[in-house]
Amino acid sequence: MRFDDRFLEELKTRLRPSDVIGKSVKLRRQGREYAGLSPFTKEKSPSFFVNDDKGFYHCFSSGKHGDIISFLQETERLTFTEAIERLAAEAGMSLPEPDPRAAFEDKKRAGLGDWMELATAWFEAELRRPVGQAARAYLERRGLPESEWSRFHIGFAPNSRTGLKDYLIAKGAQPGDLVEAGVLIAPEDGGAPYDRFRDRIIFPITDTRGKAVSFGGRAMDPAARAKYLNGPETSLFHKGRLLYGLYEARKILHAAQAAAPTGDNPMVVVEGYMDVIACHRAGVAAVAAMGTAMTEEQMEVLWRLHPEPTLCFDGDKAGQRAASRAMDRALPLLKPGRSFRFSLVSGGKDPDDVLREQGPAALRAQLAATTPFVEQLWNRERDLEPLDTPERKAGLKQRLRAAAATIADKDLAQAYRDDLLGKLDALFPRAAFTPNAFGNDGGGYGGGRPFTPRAQWKDGKRLPPDPGIRGLARAQIGGRINPFHAAIALAAIDHPGWARPYDEALERVGFGDPRLQSIAREVFEALIDDIHDDAPFRDILARKGLGAQIAEIERVAQADAPFLSPALEATKARALWSACYEAVIEVANSEQALERLRHEPVTAGSLTASRDLRARITVLQRQISHLEFWRGES
C-alpha cells in the first residue's frame, strides 16, 4: 500500500515520539528533550534523546537517527507498511483506501489466503491421522518431537489425488482459485485439477505477518523425482522475495535484542527447511531461500533485519557453488554496515545434524564461528587454480581487482581492493633487493624493487628501455584477447546450452584466458540455474556490470569464428564450437599433467611423457593462435 506525504505527516502529528518510544525505552525529561539509555547499544550513561518538537530521536552511541516509523523498523524489525499499520491503529487513523482495482486484487488475495490457512490446518490434521504414521516416524527419526510440530505448523499430504481439493471445495472453494493459489495443478489437456502435494511432509511458507502463502513438501518416497517440491509463483507467493522462516526469525531477533541490546544476535541463512527449524529450536534466527540462488531482493530483506547476516552453506561442491553465487550477487550491493559473513558447519554436517547429535549449545557455537565476506572472497579466488606460474599469479591479481571493482560504493570498493591486494602481497612476499649480473632485482612475484633495465645507447641517443621478461608478461596479460578464446566465450553467452555438456570443465578451465574468468563463472552459474538459450542472457550479464567486457569480446571475435555466423547451420555450428572448446580443455589438462610430472621422480618414462605433453601443447597452442580449427569452415 502506498502512503502519501499528507497521511504520513498527519500520523506523526497525532503521536508524540516520547509516548511511542517511551513504551520500550525508559525516558526522563531533560529540558525540552527526553533522555534514556540507548536501545541499540549497551551503556551506563544516557546517550539516547527524543525531541517531541522536532519529531525525531537521536542516539549518540550508535549514530542512529530517525522518526517513530524508523524506530519501530529498527527495534521491532517491522517493515515500513507494518510500522504504519501499527502507528495508525494507535493514533485511531484509518488507512487510506487503495484504488478500486488494487482493492479488488487485495480482496482476491485475502480470499486465497483464507484457503491457504484452511489447507495448512488440513495438512496438520492429516499428519496426526493414521495416514500420517510414516511421516510421524520420519520426523521423530530426524529428532523433531511432536511437541514442536504445531510451532512450525508441520503437516502431511496423503497420497491422494484429490484429498485436499475435496476438503476445500466442501468448504466453498472454487477449483480455479485453488489452482491460482498453487495447491492444485490444472492439466494442460483441460482435465480436472488435482492436488499438487501428495505423499509429502508439508512445511508452510509464510509471509512477513506469519500467514501461509505457499507450501514446501518433502517426499516420503525415496524414488520420487523431486525430493523437495515448492509451490509455484502466485499472487501470494513470490519466491525471489520471501524467505522461509522469516516470521519466526524476526520474533527471535526481537526477543534477543530486548534481552541483550548489545549482544551478538546472529541472523543465519541456511539451505533447508529442517535446518531453519533446527536453528529456531536452538534460539538462532534463521531463514532459507527455498532451493534457489538468493536474490537481491532477499538480501535487502535480510539487511533490514541484520547488518551482517551469516550465510551457512553445506561444505560439499553444491554448497560452495551456492556460496559463490551469493557472493557475486552481493558484491555490487555491499555498503559500510551492510555485508555478509560465512559459516561452515564442521564435519560435513548441516545444522539439523548438529542439533540432533550435539545439542543446541554446539549448534550456536558452530554458527558463531564465522568468516568475513572479504576473507571468503579471497579464499575463493586464491583456490580457483594453482598459483604456480607468473601468469596464474597475475590472473589472481586481475580477478581480485575485478571483484573489488564490482562494489558500487567507491570507498568500500577501494577498501576491498587494498585488503585483497594486501593478502596477495602477504602470500607472495617481496624478495630482498639483490642485484644480479643482468641489473635485475632477482625478486619474485610482484618484484622487490621495481625493475629498471640498464639504459641502452646508439649513435649518441638513448633507446627506449627493453621491458624485459616482466614487461612482456604484463603486455601479454593486458593485451588483446585471442579471437579464438573470445569467440568461444561469445558463443557460450548466446548459446548457454552448447556449454551444458562441459559444465565441470567450464568451472575448472573457463574459456582458456583468465580475463574471461568472470564471464565463464556467469555462464557456469546460468547452467546451474537451468537457464535456456532463449533467455536474455546478455541483458542479465550487462546488469551485473559485464556489458563493457562483452562488447570487447564481441569486437575481437565477431569477424573470426564461423560458428558465430547465422549462415552456418545450427548443428554444424554447435559441433564446431564443441571441437574448439575441447581443444581448450585439452591444453588445460595437458598443462596439469605436465605439472604433476614435474613433482614426480625423473625416469625415462616421465621424460618421454613430458616431451610428448609439451609437443602436444605446442601444437594445440599454434592451432589456436592461428585459428586453424575453423579454416575452411566460414
DRENBA-182402 format. One line per field, with one value per residue (C-alpha): x, y, z; chain; residue in three letters. Coordinates in pm, whole numbers, plus 50000, padded with zeros to 5 digits. Layout:
N
u <- X  ...
v <- Y  ...
w <- Z  ...
mol <- A  ...
type <- ALA  ...
//
This chain:
634
u <- 50000  50125  50101  50116  50308  49990  49885  50234  50255  49909  50012  50325  50142  49891  50158  50430  50762  50824  50497  50569  50935  50870  50686  51015  51277  51266  51285  51343  51276  51583  51480  51292  51406  51379  51687  51735  51972  52025  51811  52083  52397  52487  52569  52558  52508  52215  52310  51968  51750  51395  51269  50890  50904  51124  50971  51286  51519  51897  52133  52486  52634  52519  52468  52110  51860  51501  51130  50873  50833  51203  51221  50970  51150  51482  51371  51087  51209  50890  50858  50760  50399  50378  50508  50250  49970  50079  50102  49777  49591  49747  49654  49299  49352  49202  49445  49393  49166  49351  49223  48933  49149  49403  49120  48981  49322  49373  49033  49109  49445  49280  49035  49318  49497  49196  49209  49582  49513  49248  49489  49753  49510  49409  49773  49840  49538  49640  49982  49811  49571  49660  49757  50042  50208  50514  50559  50540  50803  51029  51004  51085  51389  51501  51485  51177  50937  50560  50566  50736  50509  50245  50503  50614  50270  50420  50170  50133  49978  49847  49899  49558  49491  49204  49217  49286  49077  48770  48809  48842  48563  48337  48422  48313  48635  48637  48888  49013  49100  49288  49486  49568  49678  49915  49771  49609  49750  49537  49631  49721  49467  49184  49120  49005  49259  49429  49637  49989  50130  50091  50271  50487  50565  50441  50623  50404  50577  50454  50471  50603  50280  50300  50022  50064  50120  50263  50398  50711  50683  50942  50877  50829  50909  51291  51237  51035  51156  51185  51291  51163  50880  50783  50461  50467  50480  50137  49981  50052  50393  50699  50989  51252  51125  51023  51248  51134  51118  51134  50834  50971  51324  51203  51043  51364  51572  51336  51331  51711  51761  51518  51709  52057  52054  52430  52461  52578  52245  52312  52085  52167  52077  52077  51985  51681  51355  51482  51796  51582  51372  51685  51825  51496  51480  51833  51728  51907  51717  51744  51586  51625  51594  51388  51620  51710  52004  51949  51817  51900  51551  51603  51937  51765  51513  51796  51983  51674  51690  52064  52372  52575  52368  52562  52543  52573  52611  52699  53066  53011  53061  52699  52721  53040  52873  52578  52812  52997  52676  52565  52898  52874  52519  52601  52924  52765  52525  52775  52799  52955  52747  52583  52761  52756  52959  53009  52989  53072  52938  53225  53235  53027  52710  52422  52262  51990  52254  52443  52131  52025  52368  52530  52257  52167  52480  52707  52499  52512  52888  52947  52728  52917  53246  53225  53448  53417  53299  53635  53812  53569  53613  53990  53977  53758  53980  54303  54185  54043  54362  54722  54936  55248  55322  55353  55053  54831  54952  54880  54540  54463  54559  54333  54040  54085  54082  53777  53587  53657  53557  53207  53125  52916  53024  53355  53505  53425  53549  53885  53899  53833  54095  54356  54271  54271  54593  54748  54665  54823  55143  55148  55103  55397  55627  55864  56220  56504  56680  56978  57105  57222  57458  57182  57089  56761  56648  56606  56269  55974  55611  55539  55909  56101  56217  56072  56261  56466  56666  57002  56988  57095  57253  57306  57457  57455  57079  56913  56698  56359  56413  56364  56070  56237  56056  55827  55730  55644  55428  55245  55193  55056  54813  54695  54691  54427  54231  54293  53999  53976  53901  53681  53470  53421  53308  53074  52907  52856  52692  52450  52400  52445  52305  52617  52822  52588  52783  53101  52981  53259  53526  53374  53405  53765  53908  53689  53745  54123  54203  54198  54048  53735  53702  53414  53219  53291  53168  52841  52781  52850  52606  52347  52375  52334  52023  51897  51891  51791  51920  51614  51678  51806  52144  52334  52097  52149  52527  52506  52308  52591  52841  52987  52847  53179  53362  53102  53136  53513  53475  53232  53464  53753  53557  53281  53483  53678  53453  53215  53006  52902  52759  52383  52466  52622  52371  52295  52404  52729  52793  52749  52975  53248  53222  53249  53564  53720  53630  53760  54094  54097  54017  54294  54550  54449  54453  54792  54939  54808  54950  55285  55283  55217  55513  55741  55679  55743  56081  56256  56250  56286  55909  55836  56084  55911  55568  55680  55826  55506  55289  55498  55483  55106  55061  55278  55075  54742  54854  54979  54649  54460  54681  54643  54272  54341  54038  53794  53989  53769  53451  53349
v <- 50000  50350  50633  50995  51264  51420  51096  51038  51392  51362  51033  51187  51492  51271  51077  51216  51038  51026  50835  50581  50532  50550  50218  50036  50286  50439  50816  51109  51469  51691  52043  52027  51672  51323  51111  50742  50450  50354  50063  49992  49969  49876  50184  50317  50687  50803  50900  50845  51158  51215  51557  51586  51933  51823  51476  51267  51062  51058  50801  50935  50596  50420  50716  50608  50885  50886  50925  50698  50494  50414  50348  50064  49935  49935  49797  49560  49454  49573  49664  50020  49919  49718  50013  50243  50000  49975  50352  50423  50187  50361  50703  50597  50670  50472  50360  50529  50346  50195  50244  50013  49780  49748  49695  49414  49248  49281  49124  48842  48776  48782  48516  48299  48350  48215  47894  47864  47886  47613  47400  47443  47323  47024  46921  46945  46727  46466  46431  46312  46073  45707  45802  46012  45734  45702  46079  46096  45824  46012  46335  46152  45990  46339  46443  46665  46568  46601  46890  47103  47022  47280  47555  47519  47406  47093  46872  46583  46549  46192  46005  46108  46281  46494  46478  46848  46953  46767  46917  47278  47254  47119  47438  47650  47695  47712  47486  47785  47976  47676  47647  48018  47968  47692  47399  47237  47162  47218  46964  47112  46886  47058  46776  46822  46986  46766  46808  46940  46786  46411  46176  46459  46616  46974  47288  47602  47906  48226  48596  48867  48852  48477  48395  48089  48183  47857  47519  47312  46935  46669  46340  46026  45802  45778  45721  46042  46252  46562  46520  46869  47043  47410  47577  47787  48165  48308  48642  48544  48381  48544  48305  48570  48796  48566  48364  48050  48105  48486  48549  48328  48464  48821  48721  48553  48858  49095  48887  48854  49227  49308  49076  49194  49513  49498  49120  48947  48815  48635  48607  48293  48185  47806  47568  47366  47365  47132  47344  47654  47467  47338  47689  47826  47547  47646  48010  48127  48338  48161  48162  47971  48074  47763  47589  47883  48119  48406  48713  49080  49138  48873  49030  49366  49196  49040  49368  49534  49278  49249  49440  49121  48805  48480  48257  47894  47653  47285  47208  46999  47119  47230  47431  47600  47693  47838  48044  48165  48270  48455  48642  48751  48880  49056  49227  49519  49582  49592  49913  50016  49846  49612  49289  48912  48664  48295  47987  47627  47365  47125  46757  46785  46815  47058  47248  46987  46714  46919  46993  46630  46486  46752  46980  47350  47483  47312  47444  47801  47772  47646  47913  48178  48077  48293  48427  48788  48844  48972  48665  48427  48614  48593  48219  48158  48343  48208  47846  47875  47739  47652  47965  47805  48033  48410  48405  48241  48476  48769  48617  48608  48971  49061  48867  49039  49383  49293  49164  49480  49695  49546  49708  50018  50207  50367  50390  50028  49918  50083  49925  49581  49636  49735  49442  49182  49303  49316  48949  48882  49059  48854  48531  48618  48834  49060  48931  49140  49353  49161  49293  49022  49025  49149  49452  49286  49269  48894  48938  48702  48778  49148  49223  49353  49674  49797  49652  49920  49790  49945  50229  50141  50397  50410  50691  50913  50864  50677  50389  50301  50052  49683  49582  49253  48937  49112  49376  49110  48929  49250  49321  48974  48999  49344  49284  49174  48861  48588  48578  48203  48234  48540  48358  48056  48280  48485  48171  48036  48365  48347  47967  47853  47514  47448  47459  47235  46909  47085  47234  47076  47182  47529  47566  47437  47570  47866  47979  47944  48307  48448  48773  48576  48414  48636  48555  48183  48191  48355  48101  47818  47963  48005  47633  47558  47780  47593  47897  47829  47960  48179  48370  48731  48628  48926  49159  48964  48992  49362  49428  49260  49511  49292  49484  49650  49318  49155  49442  49394  49018  49079  49331  49084  48774  48869  48851  48536  48246  48075  47924  48281  48333  48280  48144  47828  47550  47523  47162  47222  47543  47367  47077  47319  47514  47189  47089  47427  47421  47066  47195  47449  47170  46952  47230  47276  46902  46863  47151  47000  46660  46821  47000  46672  46510  46790  46677  46307  46125  46161  45840  45756  45716  46052  46229  46080  46170  46525  46564  46436  46665  46971  46884  46842  47172  47349  47211  47300  47649  47710  47591  47813  48113  48079  47989  47664  47490  47677  47735  47644  47648  48008
w <- 50000  49914  50168  50056  50244  50383  50551  50697  50835  50992  51152  51303  51437  51622  51810  52034  51978  52353  52402  52126  52213  52587  52569  52516  52641  52990  52927  53163  53074  53032  52939  52608  52535  52683  52756  52815  52771  52409  52285  52027  52242  52597  52803  53158  53082  52868  52513  52354  52314  52191  52080  52050  51896  51611  51588  51594  51811  51806  51956  52005  52097  51778  51544  51466  51393  51277  51349  51513  51195  51161  51538  51508  51200  51386  51722  51628  51283  51116  50751  50661  50595  50916  51118  50956  51033  51397  51443  51257  51489  51789  51654  51565  51196  50911  50646  50308  50069  49773  49422  49316  49110  49389  49637  49419  49396  49772  49837  49597  49761  50102  49983  49852  50183  50369  50164  50235  50608  50580  50376  50648  50914  50696  50641  51015  51093  50833  50998  51318  51149  51072  50716  50858  51058  50831  50824  51204  51230  50988  51189  51509  51345  51243  51607  51574  51853  51831  52077  51809  51513  51598  51647  51284  51154  51000  50821  50582  50235  50191  49867  49735  49404  49539  49920  49979  49681  49808  50155  50039  49781  50053  50243  49946  49744  49364  49181  48978  49297  49434  49110  49135  49497  49381  49579  49276  48931  48620  48347  48008  47838  48024  48270  48627  48862  49120  49438  49384  49703  49754  49995  50129  50465  50440  50554  50530  50379  50544  50466  50699  50902  50957  50707  50484  50120  49984  50088  50058  50051  50136  49950  50158  49861  49818  49444  49398  49106  49327  49690  49775  49595  49641  49534  49215  49183  49261  49351  49714  49680  49520  49561  49493  49773  50057  50282  50463  50840  50822  51051  51329  51277  51333  51661  51778  51684  51859  52177  52175  52127  52406  52640  52533  52319  52258  52229  51916  51794  51464  51164  50965  50612  50576  50296  50404  50595  50866  50908  50967  51221  51396  51430  51564  51820  51930  51965  51649  51395  51059  50712  50385  50020  49930  49687  49462  49449  49692  49512  49555  49697  49961  50052  50106  50334  50535  50572  50712  50991  51047  50923  50868  50821  50822  50514  50621  50330  50317  50268  49954  49598  49561  49883  49767  49438  49628  49845  49536  49362  49673  49686  49323  49368  49694  49587  49397  49689  49975  50174  50505  50772  50520  50440  50500  50699  50617  50834  50751  50990  51057  50970  50653  50862  50840  51131  51174  51218  51476  51682  51678  51760  51979  52108  52080  52253  52000  51710  51841  51889  51536  51380  51579  51412  51100  50825  50698  50342  50221  50362  50192  49864  49893  49965  49662  49418  49566  49543  49192  49034  49127  49163  49022  48726  48683  48451  48712  48984  48759  48684  49056  49090  48800  48949  49285  49124  48915  49219  49419  49123  49117  49454  49383  49696  49592  49940  50017  49674  49746  50093  49942  49674  49934  50160  49881  49725  50071  50114  49776  49880  50201  50002  49775  49990  49807  49795  49932  49669  49542  49207  48971  48679  48448  48658  48762  49123  49137  49309  49288  49202  49225  49249  49547  49390  49059  48762  48588  48290  48214  47965  47609  47372  46996  46790  47096  47157  47440  47315  47470  47753  47686  47906  47984  48080  48328  48079  47824  48079  48161  47793  47733  48024  47931  47555  47311  47390  47134  46889  46946  47320  47264  47005  47229  47515  47296  47157  47510  47611  47319  47341  47704  47605  47398  47719  47918  47849  47963  48294  48504  48258  48240  48617  48616  48290  48196  47839  47841  47928  48285  48153  48062  48404  48521  48203  48241  48600  48498  48219  48463  48719  48444  48373  48743  48747  48435  48208  47847  47516  47470  47795  47757  47895  47758  47941  48263  48231  48145  48463  48653  48514  48238  47942  47852  47863  47638  47392  47385  47334  47050  46885  46893  46793  46554  46229  46309  46406  46161  46446  46534  46187  46140  45794  45940  46005  46380  46428  46241  46437  46769  46663  46552  46879  47076  46888  46959  47327  47364  47237  47521  47768  47625  47665  48029  48101  47934  48134  48457  48367  48285  48619  48803  48625  48746  49104  49036  49029  48694  48492  48126  48106  48272  48045  47739  47873  47947  47600  47439  47650  47567  47199  47212  47397  47142  46851  47009  47103  46750  46606  46849  46782  46405  46418  46234  46387  46166  45849  45557  45767  45702
mol <- A  A  A  A  A  A  A  A  A  A  A  A  A  A  A  A  A  A  A  A  A  A  A  A  A  A  A  A  A  A  A  A  A  A  A  A  A  A  A  A  A  A  A  A  A  A  A  A  A  A  A  A  A  A  A  A  A  A  A  A  A  A  A  A  A  A  A  A  A  A  A  A  A  A  A  A  A  A  A  A  A  A  A  A  A  A  A  A  A  A  A  A  A  A  A  A  A  A  A  A  A  A  A  A  A  A  A  A  A  A  A  A  A  A  A  A  A  A  A  A  A  A  A  A  A  A  A  A  A  A  A  A  A  A  A  A  A  A  A  A  A  A  A  A  A  A  A  A  A  A  A  A  A  A  A  A  A  A  A  A  A  A  A  A  A  A  A  A  A  A  A  A  A  A  A  A  A  A  A  A  A  A  A  A  A  A  A  A  A  A  A  A  A  A  A  A  A  A  A  A  A  A  A  A  A  A  A  A  A  A  A  A  A  A  A  A  A  A  A  A  A  A  A  A  A  A  A  A  A  A  A  A  A  A  A  A  A  A  A  A  A  A  A  A  A  A  A  A  A  A  A  A  A  A  A  A  A  A  A  A  A  A  A  A  A  A  A  A  A  A  A  A  A  A  A  A  A  A  A  A  A  A  A  A  A  A  A  A  A  A  A  A  A  A  A  A  A  A  A  A  A  A  A  A  A  A  A  A  A  A  A  A  A  A  A  A  A  A  A  A  A  A  A  A  A  A  A  A  A  A  A  A  A  A  A  A  A  A  A  A  A  A  A  A  A  A  A  A  A  A  A  A  A  A  A  A  A  A  A  A  A  A  A  A  A  A  A  A  A  A  A  A  A  A  A  A  A  A  A  A  A  A  A  A  A  A  A  A  A  A  A  A  A  A  A  A  A  A  A  A  A  A  A  A  A  A  A  A  A  A  A  A  A  A  A  A  A  A  A  A  A  A  A  A  A  A  A  A  A  A  A  A  A  A  A  A  A  A  A  A  A  A  A  A  A  A  A  A  A  A  A  A  A  A  A  A  A  A  A  A  A  A  A  A  A  A  A  A  A  A  A  A  A  A  A  A  A  A  A  A  A  A  A  A  A  A  A  A  A  A  A  A  A  A  A  A  A  A  A  A  A  A  A  A  A  A  A  A  A  A  A  A  A  A  A  A  A  A  A  A  A  A  A  A  A  A  A  A  A  A  A  A  A  A  A  A  A  A  A  A  A  A  A  A  A  A  A  A  A  A  A  A  A  A  A  A  A  A  A  A  A  A  A  A  A  A  A  A  A  A  A  A  A  A  A  A  A  A  A  A  A  A  A  A  A  A  A  A  A  A  A  A  A  A  A  A  A  A  A  A  A  A  A  A  A  A  A  A  A  A  A  A  A  A  A  A  A  A  A  A  A  A  A  A  A  A  A  A  A  A  A  A  A  A
type <- MET  ARG  PHE  ASP  ASP  ARG  PHE  LEU  GLU  GLU  LEU  LYS  THR  ARG  LEU  ARG  PRO  SER  ASP  VAL  ILE  GLY  LYS  SER  VAL  LYS  LEU  ARG  ARG  GLN  GLY  ARG  GLU  TYR  ALA  GLY  LEU  SER  PRO  PHE  THR  LYS  GLU  LYS  SER  PRO  SER  PHE  PHE  VAL  ASN  ASP  ASP  LYS  GLY  PHE  TYR  HIS  CYS  PHE  SER  SER  GLY  LYS  HIS  GLY  ASP  ILE  ILE  SER  PHE  LEU  GLN  GLU  THR  GLU  ARG  LEU  THR  PHE  THR  GLU  ALA  ILE  GLU  ARG  LEU  ALA  ALA  GLU  ALA  GLY  MET  SER  LEU  PRO  GLU  PRO  ASP  PRO  ARG  ALA  ALA  PHE  GLU  ASP  LYS  LYS  ARG  ALA  GLY  LEU  GLY  ASP  TRP  MET  GLU  LEU  ALA  THR  ALA  TRP  PHE  GLU  ALA  GLU  LEU  ARG  ARG  PRO  VAL  GLY  GLN  ALA  ALA  ARG  ALA  TYR  LEU  GLU  ARG  ARG  GLY  LEU  PRO  GLU  SER  GLU  TRP  SER  ARG  PHE  HIS  ILE  GLY  PHE  ALA  PRO  ASN  SER  ARG  THR  GLY  LEU  LYS  ASP  TYR  LEU  ILE  ALA  LYS  GLY  ALA  GLN  PRO  GLY  ASP  LEU  VAL  GLU  ALA  GLY  VAL  LEU  ILE  ALA  PRO  GLU  ASP  GLY  GLY  ALA  PRO  TYR  ASP  ARG  PHE  ARG  ASP  ARG  ILE  ILE  PHE  PRO  ILE  THR  ASP  THR  ARG  GLY  LYS  ALA  VAL  SER  PHE  GLY  GLY  ARG  ALA  MET  ASP  PRO  ALA  ALA  ARG  ALA  LYS  TYR  LEU  ASN  GLY  PRO  GLU  THR  SER  LEU  PHE  HIS  LYS  GLY  ARG  LEU  LEU  TYR  GLY  LEU  TYR  GLU  ALA  ARG  LYS  ILE  LEU  HIS  ALA  ALA  GLN  ALA  ALA  ALA  PRO  THR  GLY  ASP  ASN  PRO  MET  VAL  VAL  VAL  GLU  GLY  TYR  MET  ASP  VAL  ILE  ALA  CYS  HIS  ARG  ALA  GLY  VAL  ALA  ALA  VAL  ALA  ALA  MET  GLY  THR  ALA  MET  THR  GLU  GLU  GLN  MET  GLU  VAL  LEU  TRP  ARG  LEU  HIS  PRO  GLU  PRO  THR  LEU  CYS  PHE  ASP  GLY  ASP  LYS  ALA  GLY  GLN  ARG  ALA  ALA  SER  ARG  ALA  MET  ASP  ARG  ALA  LEU  PRO  LEU  LEU  LYS  PRO  GLY  ARG  SER  PHE  ARG  PHE  SER  LEU  VAL  SER  GLY  GLY  LYS  ASP  PRO  ASP  ASP  VAL  LEU  ARG  GLU  GLN  GLY  PRO  ALA  ALA  LEU  ARG  ALA  GLN  LEU  ALA  ALA  THR  THR  PRO  PHE  VAL  GLU  GLN  LEU  TRP  ASN  ARG  GLU  ARG  ASP  LEU  GLU  PRO  LEU  ASP  THR  PRO  GLU  ARG  LYS  ALA  GLY  LEU  LYS  GLN  ARG  LEU  ARG  ALA  ALA  ALA  ALA  THR  ILE  ALA  ASP  LYS  ASP  LEU  ALA  GLN  ALA  TYR  ARG  ASP  ASP  LEU  LEU  GLY  LYS  LEU  ASP  ALA  LEU  PHE  PRO  ARG  ALA  ALA  PHE  THR  PRO  ASN  ALA  PHE  GLY  ASN  ASP  GLY  GLY  GLY  TYR  GLY  GLY  GLY  ARG  PRO  PHE  THR  PRO  ARG  ALA  GLN  TRP  LYS  ASP  GLY  LYS  ARG  LEU  PRO  PRO  ASP  PRO  GLY  ILE  ARG  GLY  LEU  ALA  ARG  ALA  GLN  ILE  GLY  GLY  ARG  ILE  ASN  PRO  PHE  HIS  ALA  ALA  ILE  ALA  LEU  ALA  ALA  ILE  ASP  HIS  PRO  GLY  TRP  ALA  ARG  PRO  TYR  ASP  GLU  ALA  LEU  GLU  ARG  VAL  GLY  PHE  GLY  ASP  PRO  ARG  LEU  GLN  SER  ILE  ALA  ARG  GLU  VAL  PHE  GLU  ALA  LEU  ILE  ASP  ASP  ILE  HIS  ASP  ASP  ALA  PRO  PHE  ARG  ASP  ILE  LEU  ALA  ARG  LYS  GLY  LEU  GLY  ALA  GLN  ILE  ALA  GLU  ILE  GLU  ARG  VAL  ALA  GLN  ALA  ASP  ALA  PRO  PHE  LEU  SER  PRO  ALA  LEU  GLU  ALA  THR  LYS  ALA  ARG  ALA  LEU  TRP  SER  ALA  CYS  TYR  GLU  ALA  VAL  ILE  GLU  VAL  ALA  ASN  SER  GLU  GLN  ALA  LEU  GLU  ARG  LEU  ARG  HIS  GLU  PRO  VAL  THR  ALA  GLY  SER  LEU  THR  ALA  SER  ARG  ASP  LEU  ARG  ALA  ARG  ILE  THR  VAL  LEU  GLN  ARG  GLN  ILE  SER  HIS  LEU  GLU  PHE  TRP  ARG  GLY  GLU  SER
//
